[in-house]
Every structure is written in structure tokens, then in C-alpha cells.
Amino acid sequence: VTLAVNRQTAKLERRFISKEIQPLLEDIDENQRDRYDD
């Protein structure tokens, strides 16, 4: 049972992390692009 719960938690954490981090990465990409355009 513990393994199943851990696996489920890991999935949720990964989903949460990707939701939180993806926009940050995209912001960084845009900032770098702006800098390179100069």
C-alpha cells in the first residue's frame, strides 16, 4: 500500500512542479531572447 501511495504522490508532485516551473522557464527563455535581440 505504501508503495502505491508514494507512487501516486510522486506523480502529483511532478505534475505540480511542472505546472509551477514551466512558466518560470518560459519567462527566463523570453528574457534571454530579449537580451540576445539587443
C-alpha positions as a Markdown table, in Angstrom:
| # | Residue | x | y | z |
|---|---|---|---|---|
| 1 | Val | 0.0 | 0.0 | 0.0 |
| 2 | Thr | 2.8 | 2.4 | 0.9 |
| 3 | Leu | 4.5 | 2.0 | -2.4 |
| 4 | Ala | 1.3 | 2.8 | -4.3 |
| 5 | Val | 0.7 | 5.9 | -2.2 |
| 6 | Asn | 4.3 | 7.0 | -2.8 |
| 7 | Arg | 4.0 | 6.5 | -6.5 |
| 8 | Gln | 0.8 | 8.5 | -6.6 |
| 9 | Thr | 2.3 | 11.3 | -4.5 |
| 10 | Ala | 5.4 | 11.4 | -6.8 |
| 11 | Lys | 3.1 | 11.7 | -9.8 |
| 12 | Leu | 1.2 | 14.6 | -8.2 |
| 13 | Glu | 4.4 | 16.3 | -7.1 |
| 14 | Arg | 5.8 | 16.0 | -10.6 |
| 15 | Arg | 2.7 | 17.4 | -12.1 |
| 16 | Phe | 2.7 | 20.3 | -9.6 |
| 17 | Ile | 6.4 | 21.0 | -10.2 |
| 18 | Ser | 6.0 | 21.1 | -13.9 |
| 19 | Lys | 3.0 | 23.4 | -13.6 |
| 20 | Glu | 4.9 | 25.7 | -11.3 |
| 21 | Ile | 8.3 | 25.6 | -13.0 |
| 22 | Gln | 7.2 | 25.6 | -16.7 |
| 23 | Pro | 6.0 | 29.3 | -16.6 |
| 24 | Leu | 9.2 | 30.3 | -14.9 |
| 25 | Leu | 11.3 | 28.6 | -17.5 |
| 26 | Glu | 9.3 | 30.2 | -20.3 |
| 27 | Asp | 9.8 | 33.6 | -18.6 |
| 28 | Ile | 13.5 | 33.0 | -18.5 |
| 29 | Asp | 13.6 | 32.0 | -22.1 |
| 30 | Glu | 11.8 | 35.2 | -23.1 |
| 31 | Asn | 14.1 | 37.3 | -21.0 |
| 32 | Gln | 17.2 | 35.7 | -22.6 |
| 33 | Arg | 15.7 | 36.2 | -26.1 |
| 34 | Asp | 15.1 | 39.8 | -25.3 |
| 35 | Arg | 18.7 | 40.2 | -24.3 |
| 36 | Tyr | 20.1 | 38.4 | -27.3 |
| 37 | Asp | 17.9 | 40.6 | -29.6 |
| 38 | Asp | 19.8 | 43.7 | -28.3 |
